[in-house]
Amino acid sequence: MYEAVSRRGIDTTADKASMPAQHARYMAGLKCALRRWPFHAILSVGGPGSALHFSVEQFQGDAMFSHVAVGTNDLKQAKTFYDAVLGAIGYGEGVLRAKGDYVYVSDTSIFIVTPPVNGQAATPANGGTVGFQCQSVEHVEAWHAAGIANGGVSVEDPPGVRQTPAGKLYLAYMRDPDGNKLCALHRMAT
């Protein structure tokens, strides 16, 4: 068995010999993506239940975070919500790991939706916001619409342009079904 992770999620198949051509291309793409990540990733290969492990050995490039995790009290609802909002901005569906959380992968980081490891109820961070970079105003709008359609609640001002010290930004804010505050951001040309 092997597992591989990329922007599309974790991919598991019986053995490399039975890997179809599409998986071979997928694995080649994974190798390229891993070279761009700001950390060194180690793939665990083993029997059933093997998991993906990351080792942060050295930082390169300009990515600040290796991962962001938010807690949930309803993993099924959270997956539906995040599949929709992250799908609206170009990411694949979350993949269930053996430890019982969902992982969404980009070229530079990982977003994780998980029940709290301490067994307590998940609560949103007071003053915390998770921001997602978007390629266009249309992506911000699609992200927001997908979230509202899947149990999110719009907060703050409606999606739109904000003038900030960092320049013009197109922003949308909402809370996920567990109350975590999220933002979609597109940096506009000046």
HELIX and SHEET records of a PDB file:
HELIX    1   1 LYS A   16  SER A   18  5                                   3    
HELIX    2   2 ALA A   21  ARG A   36  1                                  16    
HELIX    3   3 LEU A   75  GLY A   87  1                                  13    
HELIX    4   4 VAL A  137  ALA A  149  1                                  13    
SHEET    1   A 2 TYR A   2  SER A   6  0                                        
SHEET    2   A 2 GLY A   9  THR A  13 -1                                        
SHEET    1   B 2 ALA A  41  ILE A  42  0                                        
SHEET    2   B 2 HIS A  53  PHE A  54 -1                                        
SHEET    1   C 4 HIS A  67  GLY A  71  0                                        
SHEET    2   C 4 ILE A 110  THR A 114  1                                        
SHEET    3   C 4 TYR A 102  VAL A 105 -1                                        
SHEET    4   C 4 VAL A  95  LEU A  96 -1                                        
SHEET    1   D 4 VAL A 130  GLN A 133  0                                        
SHEET    2   D 4 LYS A 181  ARG A 187  1                                        
SHEET    3   D 4 GLY A 167  ARG A 175 -1                                        
SHEET    4   D 4 VAL A 153  SER A 154 -1                                        
SHEET    1   E 4 VAL A 130  GLN A 133  0                                        
SHEET    2   E 4 LYS A 181  ARG A 187  1                                        
SHEET    3   E 4 GLY A 167  ARG A 175 -1                                        
SHEET    4   E 4 GLY A 160  THR A 164 -1                                        
END                                                                             
